[in-house]
Amino acid sequence: MSREPAKRPGDEERPFTTEAADGSLRRRRSAQRDELSARLRTAALELAGEKGYAALSVQKIIDRSGVGRSAFYSTFADKEECFLVAYGAAALELEQSLLDPCREAPDWLTGFVGSLAVLAALLAERPAWAAGVLAEVQVAGGAAGTVRKEVFERLSSAIDAARRETGSRHSPPPTTAMFILAAIESAALRSLRGIGPDFAVAAPDLIYVAAVPYLGAEAAARARRRALRAW
């Protein structure tokens, strides 16, 4: 006579259900959607940086990303939405990359120099991505322009932190930080477009321009000399 296999402790506590399988399937599908979205965003941003936002199209994004047309339209409504989402994520990534050295540095000037070093590395290593973030948002405008404005305001506030942290007697006008940020952006764009010096070459002068209003000409000149030796 056959005997039923003996039950192990806990067997009666694990009834058959589909909940675990359904949860695993949802997680896999969610990961796939995230991966497709990331590929599409990267393609849109880099293509905009390489060819210009005006030349961007859904077909070009699909071709670059290797994602099918139906998958594109199940993720984004059109190229405008794809670029907007791509730009929003990239702008925040850039912002955090530039602010991290400031948070970790012992003083404002060290943090500022560290941020320029991060930007120089990004321009050299990811030029198409950087061009998409820095240049083509101005062509796209709209909601992307609003994101850019918000990021600029936060970065400007980080630069203007020199007013509080240095204890300097110098008191530049509130617009100084925005002027410095615009000079950095201009130098980065000129470097990317090949119409100006490499950003690393321009960096010591940018350090001087940023330090003069807050620290004075003598301290700024010392910072520039150190940068020339280091960069």
PyMOL commands that set and color helices and strands:
alter all, ss='L'
color gray80, all
select helices_A, chain A and resi 11-13+19-51+53-55+58-65+69-75+79-104+108-125+127-134+137-140+142-160+162-165+176-193+199-215+217-230
alter helices_A, ss='H'
color red, helices_A
deselect
rebuild
show_as cartoon
